[in-house]
Amino acid sequence: MRERAKSFYIVFAIAAALVLPAAIALRTVIHPGILQATSNDPTPLGFLLDLLFGNAFFIFPNKTATLGCEVPAIGGAIPIEEFVFYLTGFMLVLLSYIWCDEYWMAAYNVPDYKAAAEDIPRIARFHFASVVLGVVLIAAAIVYRKFLSGAPDGFPWYFVYLVCAALIPSAGFFHTAQRFINWRAFSFTFFLLLLISLLWEVTLALPYGWWKYRPRVLIGLHIGAWFDLPIEAACLWMAVSFSTVITYEVIKIWKALGTRALEALFGIPK
């Protein structure tokens, strides 16, 4: 179990080792270059790589980059690709992790879930550190928006949403799932998806107007060298990967418990 906890901290140490030099290098770009499109429709049907979200945090200025099929929603119609993203994005995270866990990095997974789960009194166990970390991150985002961003009128709703998306499963199940997670498989999944996401968002989606962020719902911290990319974009895949992997591992643990699965979930006798 101690080895599993060590692997968890190593993943975030690697992330810090990559993020800090990148942040320093990107901050040196004082006058970033600007892409000048040579056509009003530079990427016809760009939906094949389009990451589309809802109206709460985004706008979709380049309508010709989608199929043109829109779904009515609060705040106005949104492209159908929005719903495709939620399905395929989740599947990509899950399948990448399963592939690494079961095949490529199988030497580091838990071979017998039934035996490993025998001492679990209940699956849902409150993880206080997750809540504290979430509150600290949200408070830091609000402080930055109100006092350091230069635009205090907005509120970092998008970052709050990302923190809550990762916090809710973590607060309830991380205590149990931590020693079952294959942290090497998780790190590969996270860094792969982060690389792909940043690659097409910075070089394609934002420059060509596939989607844009609503300024009033952001922290106000941007990466100028990457087409003024908001910091929330770099946090998205961590939240998605973390919550997806925890949910997957909890389901595996629950299934491994067999006849006492109901009792172990919340500690309720059958």
Order of alpha helices (4+ residues) and beta strands (2+ residues): alpha-beta-beta-beta-alpha-alpha-alpha-alpha-alpha-beta-beta-beta-alpha-alpha
